[in-house]
Amino acid sequence: MIKNSIDLQPFQFQLDDLLSLFNFTRTVKNVIETANGDTFEVILDNQAKDNFGSYAAGYRCFLSNKKNQKELYIYFGAIYSYKKQAGIFAEVDLNSNRELFDQVWNNIQPSEQYELNKEETPFVKLFLTPQQHRALMEETDVGKQTELLRVFFIEVCKAFANTLSNNGGIKYE
């Protein structure tokens, strides 16, 4: 018998939980497709092979700074890995953003609008705060849930786009 590289853990879910995950990802897609801002533009990458990965559900998209047209390839959705912080988040990763990752790493600013995580290198992740997550999960109206996700996504898009307005800084290591 081949031993798995991770210890198996007990699990329990209802079929409704799977439907909720489906509904969440449809809402994330809608938020990406309809998000707009004064400083950024975002375009969904519906064909990305890692939109639904082994430990995440969401979508890749192209985020560009309107002022200088610099572009990041970001991920927005939910992560649920045994190795990483779980939650609803947006991220910039080094592999997909080689030329601009240092700029994001050095210039991303903390905010009350998101929880900044730079501990899982080489990623810059912005998570819903616990209060935002609770409000989103307690909301029963999909329109209000969509708006909560949209507000969060717009804030993280502005934060990532703002990092592209700055130049210089130390290199990511």
PyMOL commands that set and color helices and strands:
alter all, ss='L'
color gray80, all
select helices_A, chain A and resi 15-34+101-107+130-138+142-163
alter helices_A, ss='H'
color red, helices_A
select strands_A, chain A and resi 40-45+56-65+71-79+87-93+115-117+123-127
alter strands_A, ss='S'
color yellow, strands_A
deselect
rebuild
show_as cartoon
